[in-house]
């Protein structure tokens, strides 16, 4: 299945258009995409039995984040071997975890204001949970995943790395610093859910391209590690790390500027387009 947030309403993509979930289910499910994730098992059962009906065209420019209000947003650092190498760091023995505050979430066609400093891009596969998970072993972790989408872990590096102690969560949580979308794709739609091509182009130039099979810790391992400490909730989001090619690691460094256009893509999911202006 491919699920979208169409101007604030949950939709199911069909071959010929968009199925409005609330209307098609005769009110059994709310139009709220976040509420849909809280009832994911029920929704999956309904969608499997749904025999089709009226569809409508939709405007891709009006699609919003498929999980717009998660209770928790986790993010993972140094989770690609080539990114650890370009950062001059050893591979971690356990996942490097930080958070992005939910207020930073925006959709796949966002205009993002650049604050003072040096704002970088980080292409990431994003996992959205469809079931609560607590002390969940890796062998069963995928059972808790609603779907996958793509995101950018936008990062203002000066605040993020400001001494005496780094401020990862703040530096990565300005408004619009967590764009994601355009669709939420269930794991069964992928030929290999653990090996998805992803990357980004800045003003048409390819900056990042890799495969999630190159991650140090897989999606299942991340869920197991996080849920061993923190109860995860249906609708929570995990940004799973970025591959090599970030702006800070380039010579010379390439940070985002007003007028830039960043296209982020992932195999089987699609692409999102983020443009940048000076923050008011």
Phi and psi in degrees as GROMACS dihedral restraints (atoms count N, CA, C in turn):
[ dihedral_restraints ]
;  ai    aj    ak    al  type     phi  dphi    fc
    3     4     5     6     1  -126.5    20    10
    4     5     6     7     1   115.3    20    10
    6     7     8     9     1  -109.5    20    10
    7     8     9    10     1   139.9    20    10
    9    10    11    12     1  -129.8    20    10
   10    11    12    13     1   160.8    20    10
   12    13    14    15     1  -107.5    20    10
   13    14    15    16     1    97.6    20    10
   15    16    17    18     1   -96.8    20    10
   16    17    18    19     1    97.1    20    10
   18    19    20    21     1    53.6    20    10
   19    20    21    22     1    40.2    20    10
   21    22    23    24     1    93.2    20    10
   22    23    24    25     1     0.9    20    10
   24    25    26    27     1  -118.5    20    10
   25    26    27    28     1   135.2    20    10
   27    28    29    30     1   -69.1    20    10
   28    29    30    31     1   133.3    20    10
   30    31    32    33     1  -136.3    20    10
   31    32    33    34     1   149.9    20    10
   33    34    35    36     1  -111.4    20    10
   34    35    36    37     1   121.9    20    10
   36    37    38    39     1   -77.6    20    10
   37    38    39    40     1   129.7    20    10
   39    40    41    42     1  -114.9    20    10
   40    41    42    43     1   172.6    20    10
   42    43    44    45     1   -60.1    20    10
   43    44    45    46     1   -32.5    20    10
   45    46    47    48     1  -109.8    20    10
   46    47    48    49     1    13.5    20    10
   48    49    50    51     1   149.9    20    10
   49    50    51    52     1  -152.9    20    10
   51    52    53    54     1  -112.3    20    10
   52    53    54    55     1   132.4    20    10
   54    55    56    57     1   -98.9    20    10
   55    56    57    58     1   119.3    20    10
   57    58    59    60     1   -76.2    20    10
   58    59    60    61     1   117.5    20    10
   60    61    62    63     1   -63.7    20    10
   61    62    63    64     1   -45.0    20    10
   63    64    65    66     1   -62.4    20    10
   64    65    66    67     1   -44.4    20    10
   66    67    68    69     1   -68.5    20    10
   67    68    69    70     1   -45.2    20    10
   69    70    71    72     1   -66.6    20    10
   70    71    72    73     1   -31.6    20    10
   72    73    74    75     1   -89.1    20    10
   73    74    75    76     1     4.6    20    10
   75    76    77    78     1    55.0    20    10
   76    77    78    79     1    39.8    20    10
   78    79    80    81     1    84.9    20    10
   79    80    81    82     1     2.7    20    10
   81    82    83    84     1   -65.1    20    10
   82    83    84    85     1   -28.9    20    10
   84    85    86    87     1  -123.7    20    10
   85    86    87    88     1   142.6    20    10
   87    88    89    90     1   -69.3    20    10
   88    89    90    91     1   157.4    20    10
   90    91    92    93     1   -72.6    20    10
   91    92    93    94     1   -15.8    20    10
   93    94    95    96     1   -71.7    20    10
   94    95    96    97     1   116.8    20    10
   96    97    98    99     1   -60.2    20    10
   97    98    99   100     1   -34.0    20    10
   99   100   101   102     1   -70.2    20    10
  100   101   102   103     1   -37.3    20    10
  102   103   104   105     1   -65.6    20    10
  103   104   105   106     1   -33.0    20    10
  105   106   107   108     1   -61.7    20    10
  106   107   108   109     1   -40.5    20    10
  108   109   110   111     1   -65.2    20    10
  109   110   111   112     1   -31.5    20    10
  111   112   113   114     1   -69.4    20    10
  112   113   114   115     1   -17.1    20    10
  114   115   116   117     1  -121.6    20    10
  115   116   117   118     1    39.9    20    10
  117   118   119   120     1   -60.6    20    10
  118   119   120   121     1   -44.4    20    10
  120   121   122   123     1   -61.4    20    10
  121   122   123   124     1   -43.8    20    10
  123   124   125   126     1   -62.1    20    10
  124   125   126   127     1   -42.4    20    10
  126   127   128   129     1   -64.6    20    10
  127   128   129   130     1   -42.1    20    10
  129   130   131   132     1   -58.8    20    10
  130   131   132   133     1   -42.0    20    10
  132   133   134   135     1   -64.6    20    10
  133   134   135   136     1   -43.2    20    10
  135   136   137   138     1   -64.1    20    10
  136   137   138   139     1   -45.6    20    10
  138   139   140   141     1   -63.4    20    10
  139   140   141   142     1   -35.7    20    10
  141   142   143   144     1   -65.9    20    10
  142   143   144   145     1   -31.2    20    10
  144   145   146   147     1   -92.9    20    10
  145   146   147   148     1   -10.6    20    10
  147   148   149   150     1   -65.6    20    10
  148   149   150   151     1   127.2    20    10
  150   151   152   153     1   -98.8    20    10
  151   152   153   154     1    16.2    20    10
  153   154   155   156     1    91.2    20    10
  154   155   156   157     1   164.2    20    10
  156   157   158   159     1   177.4    20    10
  157   158   159   160     1  -155.8    20    10
  159   160   161   162     1   -65.6    20    10
  160   161   162   163     1   134.8    20    10
  162   163   164   165     1  -119.7    20    10
  163   164   165   166     1   164.6    20    10
  165   166   167   168     1  -138.1    20    10
  166   167   168   169     1   151.7    20    10
  168   169   170   171     1   -67.7    20    10
  169   170   171   172     1   160.3    20    10
  171   172   173   174     1  -142.4    20    10
  172   173   174   175     1   156.3    20    10
  174   175   176   177     1   -97.8    20    10
  175   176   177   178     1   112.0    20    10
  177   178   179   180     1   -59.3    20    10
  178   179   180   181     1   -28.3    20    10
  180   181   182   183     1   -69.8    20    10
  181   182   183   184     1   -15.8    20    10
  183   184   185   186     1  -101.7    20    10
  184   185   186   187     1     5.5    20    10
  186   187   188   189     1   -69.3    20    10
  187   188   189   190     1   142.6    20    10
  189   190   191   192     1  -117.9    20    10
  190   191   192   193     1   178.6    20    10
  192   193   194   195     1   -59.0    20    10
  193   194   195   196     1   132.7    20    10
  195   196   197   198     1   -68.0    20    10
  196   197   198   199     1   -22.8    20    10
  198   199   200   201     1  -124.2    20    10
  199   200   201   202     1    83.0    20    10
  201   202   203   204     1   -75.7    20    10
  202   203   204   205     1   -22.7    20    10
  204   205   206   207     1  -138.7    20    10
  205   206   207   208     1    59.5    20    10
  207   208   209   210     1   -67.3    20    10
  208   209   210   211     1   150.8    20    10
  210   211   212   213     1   -70.4    20    10
  211   212   213   214     1   -33.1    20    10
  213   214   215   216     1  -138.6    20    10
  214   215   216   217     1   139.8    20    10
  216   217   218   219     1  -125.6    20    10
  217   218   219   220     1   111.1    20    10
  219   220   221   222     1   -99.8    20    10
  220   221   222   223     1   153.8    20    10
  222   223   224   225     1  -142.0    20    10
  223   224   225   226     1   152.2    20    10
  225   226   227   228     1  -122.6    20    10
  226   227   228   229     1   132.9    20    10
  228   229   230   231     1  -103.0    20    10
  229   230   231   232     1   155.8    20    10
  231   232   233   234     1    52.3    20    10
  232   233   234   235     1    43.8    20    10
  234   235   236   237     1  -102.5    20    10
  235   236   237   238     1     9.8    20    10
  237   238   239   240     1  -126.1    20    10
  238   239   240   241     1   137.7    20    10
  240   241   242   243     1   -59.9    20    10
  241   242   243   244     1   -41.3    20    10
  243   244   245   246     1   -71.5    20    10
  244   245   246   247     1   -30.0    20    10
  246   247   248   249     1   -72.3    20    10
  247   248   249   250     1   -39.4    20    10
  249   250   251   252     1   -60.0    20    10
  250   251   252   253     1   -40.6    20    10
  252   253   254   255     1   -65.5    20    10
  253   254   255   256     1   -43.6    20    10
  255   256   257   258     1   -69.4    20    10
  256   257   258   259     1   -21.1    20    10
  258   259   260   261     1   -87.7    20    10
  259   260   261   262     1    -4.2    20    10
  261   262   263   264     1    70.5    20    10
  262   263   264   265     1    29.7    20    10
  264   265   266   267     1  -122.7    20    10
  265   266   267   268     1   152.6    20    10
  267   268   269   270     1   -72.2    20    10
  268   269   270   271     1   156.6    20    10
  270   271   272   273     1   -65.6    20    10
  271   272   273   274     1   136.0    20    10
  273   274   275   276     1   -72.5    20    10
  274   275   276   277     1   150.6    20    10
  276   277   278   279     1   -81.3    20    10
  277   278   279   280     1   -27.2    20    10
  279   280   281   282     1  -135.6    20    10
  280   281   282   283     1   159.1    20    10
  282   283   284   285     1   -57.4    20    10
  283   284   285   286     1   140.4    20    10
  285   286   287   288     1   -91.9    20    10
  286   287   288   289     1   113.5    20    10
  288   289   290   291     1  -114.6    20    10
  289   290   291   292     1   136.1    20    10
  291   292   293   294     1  -142.3    20    10
  292   293   294   295     1  -176.3    20    10
  294   295   296   297     1  -126.4    20    10
  295   296   297   298     1   155.4    20    10
  297   298   299   300     1  -116.0    20    10
  298   299   300   301     1   135.0    20    10
  300   301   302   303     1   -74.5    20    10
  301   302   303   304     1   140.6    20    10
  303   304   305   306     1   -55.6    20    10
  304   305   306   307     1   -25.6    20    10
  306   307   308   309     1   -64.6    20    10
  307   308   309   310     1   -13.1    20    10
  309   310   311   312     1   -83.8    20    10
  310   311   312   313     1    -6.9    20    10
  312   313   314   315     1   -72.9    20    10
  313   314   315   316     1   137.0    20    10
  315   316   317   318     1  -144.9    20    10
  316   317   318   319     1   179.9    20    10
  318   319   320   321     1   -94.5    20    10
  319   320   321   322     1  -173.0    20    10
  321   322   323   324     1   -82.0    20    10
  322   323   324   325     1    -3.4    20    10
  324   325   326   327     1  -128.7    20    10
  325   326   327   328     1    43.9    20    10
  327   328   329   330     1   -85.8    20    10
  328   329   330   331     1   151.9    20    10
  330   331   332   333     1  -104.1    20    10
  331   332   333   334     1   117.9    20    10
  333   334   335   336     1  -111.2    20    10
  334   335   336   337     1   131.0    20    10
  336   337   338   339     1   -81.2    20    10
  337   338   339   340     1   131.9    20    10
  339   340   341   342     1   -90.6    20    10
  340   341   342   343     1   118.7    20    10
  342   343   344   345     1   -75.1    20    10
  343   344   345   346     1   170.1    20    10
  345   346   347   348     1   -58.5    20    10
  346   347   348   349     1   146.6    20    10
  348   349   350   351     1   120.8    20    10
  349   350   351   352     1  -151.6    20    10
  351   352   353   354     1  -127.3    20    10
  352   353   354   355     1   106.2    20    10
  354   355   356   357     1   -98.4    20    10
  355   356   357   358     1   128.3    20    10
  357   358   359   360     1  -112.9    20    10
  358   359   360   361     1   165.9    20    10
  360   361   362   363     1  -112.8    20    10
  361   362   363   364     1   148.3    20    10
  363   364   365   366     1  -149.2    20    10
  364   365   366   367     1   103.8    20    10
  366   367   368   369     1   -70.0    20    10
  367   368   369   370     1   134.9    20    10
  369   370   371   372     1  -145.8    20    10
  370   371   372   373     1   143.3    20    10
  372   373   374   375     1   -74.7    20    10
  373   374   375   376     1   135.8    20    10
  375   376   377   378     1  -117.3    20    10
  376   377   378   379     1   129.1    20    10
  378   379   380   381     1  -100.7    20    10
  379   380   381   382     1   132.6    20    10
  381   382   383   384     1  -116.3    20    10
  382   383   384   385     1   125.6    20    10
  384   385   386   387     1   -81.2    20    10
  385   386   387   388     1   145.0    20    10
  387   388   389   390     1  -116.5    20    10
  388   389   390   391     1    -5.3    20    10
  390   391   392   393     1  -139.7    20    10
  391   392   393   394     1   148.2    20    10
  393   394   395   396     1   -59.7    20    10
  394   395   396   397     1   149.6    20    10
  396   397   398   399     1  -141.5    20    10
  397   398   399   400     1   126.7    20    10
  399   400   401   402     1  -145.5    20    10
  400   401   402   403     1   122.0    20    10
  402   403   404   405     1    54.8    20    10
  403   404   405   406     1    45.8    20    10
  405   406   407   408     1   -90.2    20    10
  406   407   408   409     1   123.5    20    10
  408   409   410   411     1   -70.2    20    10
  409   410   411   412     1   153.6    20    10
  411   412   413   414     1   -57.1    20    10
  412   413   414   415     1   -33.9    20    10
  414   415   416   417     1   -61.4    20    10
  415   416   417   418     1   -23.2    20    10
  417   418   419   420     1  -114.6    20    10
  418   419   420   421     1     6.0    20    10
  420   421   422   423     1   -63.9    20    10
  421   422   423   424     1   -40.6    20    10
  423   424   425   426     1   -63.7    20    10
  424   425   426   427     1   -21.5    20    10
  426   427   428   429     1   -63.9    20    10
  427   428   429   430     1   -16.5    20    10
  429   430   431   432     1  -100.2    20    10
  430   431   432   433     1     2.6    20    10
  432   433   434   435     1   -95.7    20    10
  433   434   435   436     1   124.4    20    10
  435   436   437   438     1   -74.7    20    10
  436   437   438   439     1   -46.9    20    10
  438   439   440   441     1  -177.1    20    10
  439   440   441   442     1  -179.6    20    10
  441   442   443   444     1  -119.5    20    10
  442   443   444   445     1   145.4    20    10
  444   445   446   447     1  -142.1    20    10
  445   446   447   448     1  -174.5    20    10
  447   448   449   450     1  -117.6    20    10
  448   449   450   451     1   157.0    20    10
  450   451   452   453     1  -152.6    20    10
  451   452   453   454     1   171.2    20    10
  453   454   455   456     1  -122.0    20    10
  454   455   456   457     1   126.3    20    10
  456   457   458   459     1   -92.3    20    10
  457   458   459   460     1    75.7    20    10
  459   460   461   462     1   -64.5    20    10
  460   461   462   463     1   141.3    20    10
  462   463   464   465     1  -142.0    20    10
  463   464   465   466     1   123.6    20    10
  465   466   467   468     1   -90.2    20    10
  466   467   468   469     1   107.2    20    10
  468   469   470   471     1   -69.5    20    10
  469   470   471   472     1   -32.4    20    10
  471   472   473   474     1   -64.8    20    10
  472   473   474   475     1   -46.5    20    10
  474   475   476   477     1   -69.5    20    10
  475   476   477   478     1   -41.3    20    10
  477   478   479   480     1   -56.0    20    10
  478   479   480   481     1   -41.5    20    10
  480   481   482   483     1  -105.3    20    10
  481   482   483   484     1    13.2    20    10
  483   484   485   486     1   -65.4    20    10
  484   485   486   487     1   128.2    20    10
  486   487   488   489     1   -73.2    20    10
  487   488   489   490     1   163.0    20    10
  489   490   491   492     1   -84.9    20    10
  490   491   492   493     1   -14.7    20    10
  492   493   494   495     1  -133.1    20    10
  493   494   495   496     1   135.9    20    10
  495   496   497   498     1   -57.7    20    10
  496   497   498   499     1   150.3    20    10
  498   499   500   501     1  -119.6    20    10
  499   500   501   502     1    60.5    20    10
  501   502   503   504     1   -55.5    20    10
  502   503   504   505     1   -50.1    20    10
  504   505   506   507     1   -63.3    20    10
  505   506   507   508     1   -41.7    20    10
  507   508   509   510     1   -69.5    20    10
  508   509   510   511     1   -45.5    20    10
  510   511   512   513     1   -64.4    20    10
  511   512   513   514     1   -16.4    20    10
  513   514   515   516     1  -112.6    20    10
  514   515   516   517     1    16.7    20    10
  516   517   518   519     1  -130.3    20    10
  517   518   519   520     1    20.5    20    10
  519   520   521   522     1   -60.5    20    10
  520   521   522   523     1   160.4    20    10
  522   523   524   525     1   -54.2    20    10
  523   524   525   526     1   130.0    20    10
  525   526   527   528     1    82.9    20    10
  526   527   528   529     1     4.4    20    10
  528   529   530   531     1   -82.4    20    10
  529   530   531   532     1     7.8    20    10
  531   532   533   534     1  -134.4    20    10
  532   533   534   535     1    61.3    20    10
  534   535   536   537     1   -67.7    20    10
  535   536   537   538     1   140.2    20    10
  537   538   539   540     1  -153.8    20    10
  538   539   540   541     1   155.8    20    10
  540   541   542   543     1   143.6    20    10
  541   542   543   544     1  -156.6    20    10
  543   544   545   546     1   -80.3    20    10
  544   545   546   547     1   -18.1    20    10
  546   547   548   549     1  -134.6    20    10
  547   548   549   550     1   160.4    20    10
  549   550   551   552     1  -105.6    20    10
  550   551   552   553     1   120.6    20    10
  552   553   554   555     1  -112.3    20    10
  553   554   555   556     1   126.8    20    10
  555   556   557   558     1   -68.2    20    10
  556   557   558   559     1   148.1    20    10
  558   559   560   561     1   -58.1    20    10
  559   560   561   562     1   -30.1    20    10
  561   562   563   564     1   -67.0    20    10
  562   563   564   565     1   -12.5    20    10
  564   565   566   567     1   -79.3    20    10
  565   566   567   568     1   -13.6    20    10
  567   568   569   570     1   -95.5    20    10
  568   569   570   571     1   141.9    20    10
  570   571   572   573     1   -61.0    20    10
  571   572   573   574     1   -39.6    20    10
  573   574   575   576     1  -144.6    20    10
  574   575   576   577     1   104.2    20    10
  576   577   578   579     1   -65.3    20    10
  577   578   579   580     1   -16.0    20    10
  579   580   581   582     1   -99.9    20    10
  580   581   582   583     1     9.5    20    10
  582   583   584   585     1  -148.1    20    10
  583   584   585   586     1    76.3    20    10
  585   586   587   588     1  -107.9    20    10
  586   587   588   589     1   130.4    20    10
  588   589   590   591     1   -73.9    20    10
  589   590   591   592     1   135.7    20    10
  591   592   593   594     1  -148.5    20    10
  592   593   594   595     1   160.4    20    10
  594   595   596   597     1   176.6    20    10
  595   596   597   598     1  -169.9    20    10
  597   598   599   600     1  -152.5    20    10
  598   599   600   601     1   156.7    20    10
  600   601   602   603     1  -125.9    20    10
  601   602   603   604     1   132.1    20    10
  603   604   605   606     1  -108.3    20    10
  604   605   606   607     1   115.0    20    10
  606   607   608   609     1    52.0    20    10
  607   608   609   610     1    38.7    20    10
  609   610   611   612     1    89.3    20    10
  610   611   612   613     1   -11.1    20    10
  612   613   614   615     1   -96.1    20    10
  613   614   615   616     1   127.1    20    10
  615   616   617   618     1   -68.0    20    10
  616   617   618   619     1   125.2    20    10
  618   619   620   621     1  -109.4    20    10
  619   620   621   622     1   -35.8    20    10
  621   622   623   624     1  -137.4    20    10
  622   623   624   625     1   140.1    20    10
  624   625   626   627     1  -159.4    20    10
  625   626   627   628     1   127.3    20    10
  627   628   629   630     1  -158.5    20    10
  628   629   630   631     1  -169.0    20    10
  630   631   632   633     1  -131.4    20    10
  631   632   633   634     1   144.0    20    10
  633   634   635   636     1   -68.6    20    10
  634   635   636   637     1   -14.3    20    10
  636   637   638   639     1   -64.0    20    10
  637   638   639   640     1   -14.9    20    10
  639   640   641   642     1   -90.2    20    10
  640   641   642   643     1     3.3    20    10
  642   643   644   645     1   -66.4    20    10
  643   644   645   646     1   146.5    20    10
  645   646   647   648     1   -68.9    20    10
  646   647   648   649     1   -45.3    20    10
  648   649   650   651     1  -118.2    20    10
  649   650   651   652     1   125.2    20    10
  651   652   653   654     1   -70.9    20    10
  652   653   654   655     1   169.6    20    10
  654   655   656   657     1   -54.9    20    10
  655   656   657   658     1   -46.7    20    10
  657   658   659   660     1   -62.7    20    10
  658   659   660   661     1   -41.3    20    10
  660   661   662   663     1   -66.0    20    10
  661   662   663   664     1   -36.8    20    10
  663   664   665   666     1   -65.4    20    10
  664   665   666   667     1   -44.1    20    10
  666   667   668   669     1   -62.9    20    10
  667   668   669   670     1   -42.2    20    10
  669   670   671   672     1   -62.9    20    10
  670   671   672   673     1   -43.0    20    10
  672   673   674   675     1   -66.6    20    10
  673   674   675   676     1   -47.5    20    10
  675   676   677   678     1   -66.0    20    10
  676   677   678   679     1   -44.9    20    10
  678   679   680   681     1   -72.6    20    10
  679   680   681   682     1   -14.6    20    10
  681   682   683   684     1   -69.2    20    10
  682   683   684   685     1   -20.9    20    10
  684   685   686   687     1  -111.1    20    10
  685   686   687   688     1   -46.9    20    10
  687   688   689   690     1  -119.2    20    10
  688   689   690   691     1   129.2    20    10
  690   691   692   693     1   -62.1    20    10
  691   692   693   694     1   127.4    20    10
  693   694   695   696     1   -96.6    20    10
  694   695   696   697     1   145.4    20    10
  696   697   698   699     1  -114.4    20    10
  697   698   699   700     1   149.8    20    10
  699   700   701   702     1   -55.1    20    10
  700   701   702   703     1   130.4    20    10
  702   703   704   705     1    97.6    20    10
  703   704   705   706     1   -12.0    20    10
  705   706   707   708     1   -66.3    20    10
  706   707   708   709     1   159.7    20    10
  708   709   710   711     1  -127.5    20    10
  709   710   711   712     1   139.8    20    10
  711   712   713   714     1  -126.5    20    10
  712   713   714   715     1   115.5    20    10
  714   715   716   717     1   -82.6    20    10
  715   716   717   718     1   120.8    20    10
  717   718   719   720     1   -94.6    20    10
  718   719   720   721     1     7.4    20    10
  720   721   722   723     1   110.7    20    10
  721   722   723   724     1   162.4    20    10
  723   724   725   726     1  -119.1    20    10
  724   725   726   727     1   146.5    20    10
  726   727   728   729     1   -81.2    20    10
  727   728   729   730     1  -177.7    20    10
  729   730   731   732     1   -64.1    20    10
  730   731   732   733     1   160.3    20    10
  732   733   734   735     1   112.7    20    10
  733   734   735   736     1     5.3    20    10
  735   736   737   738     1   -63.8    20    10
  736   737   738   739     1   159.7    20    10
  738   739   740   741     1   -65.5    20    10
  739   740   741   742     1   -37.4    20    10
  741   742   743   744     1   -64.3    20    10
  742   743   744   745     1   -28.2    20    10
  744   745   746   747     1   -87.6    20    10
  745   746   747   748     1    -3.2    20    10
  747   748   749   750     1   -85.8    20    10
  748   749   750   751     1   158.6    20    10
  750   751   752   753     1  -123.6    20    10
  751   752   753   754     1   109.2    20    10
  753   754   755   756     1   -73.3    20    10
  754   755   756   757     1   163.4    20    10
  756   757   758   759     1   -60.2    20    10
  757   758   759   760     1   146.0    20    10
  759   760   761   762     1  -125.5    20    10
  760   761   762   763     1    99.2    20    10
  762   763   764   765     1   -99.1    20    10
  763   764   765   766     1   162.2    20    10
  765   766   767   768     1   -71.5    20    10
  766   767   768   769     1   143.9    20    10
  768   769   770   771     1  -129.4    20    10
  769   770   771   772     1   154.8    20    10
  771   772   773   774     1   -54.3    20    10
  772   773   774   775     1   136.5    20    10
  774   775   776   777     1    95.0    20    10
  775   776   777   778     1   -13.2    20    10
  777   778   779   780     1   -68.2    20    10
  778   779   780   781     1   150.6    20    10
  780   781   782   783     1  -125.0    20    10
  781   782   783   784     1   123.5    20    10
  783   784   785   786     1  -113.5    20    10
  784   785   786   787     1   118.4    20    10
  786   787   788   789     1  -106.2    20    10
  787   788   789   790     1   119.9    20    10
  789   790   791   792     1  -110.0    20    10
  790   791   792   793     1   135.7    20    10
  792   793   794   795     1  -137.8    20    10
  793   794   795   796     1   155.8    20    10
  795   796   797   798     1  -150.7    20    10
  796   797   798   799     1   137.4    20    10
  798   799   800   801     1   -58.4    20    10
  799   800   801   802     1   129.2    20    10
  801   802   803   804     1    81.9    20    10
  802   803   804   805     1    -6.3    20    10
  804   805   806   807     1  -114.6    20    10
  805   806   807   808     1   -47.0    20    10
  807   808   809   810     1   123.9    20    10
  808   809   810   811     1  -150.6    20    10
  810   811   812   813     1  -141.0    20    10
  811   812   813   814     1   158.2    20    10
  813   814   815   816     1  -132.2    20    10
  814   815   816   817     1   153.3    20    10
  816   817   818   819     1  -124.1    20    10
  817   818   819   820     1   118.2    20    10
  819   820   821   822     1  -115.7    20    10
  820   821   822   823     1   129.5    20    10
  822   823   824   825     1  -115.3    20    10
  823   824   825   826     1   156.1    20    10
  825   826   827   828     1  -125.8    20    10
  826   827   828   829     1   140.3    20    10
  828   829   830   831     1  -134.0    20    10
  829   830   831   832     1   170.8    20    10
  831   832   833   834     1   -74.2    20    10
  832   833   834   835     1   130.3    20    10
  834   835   836   837     1   -64.1    20    10
  835   836   837   838     1   137.6    20    10
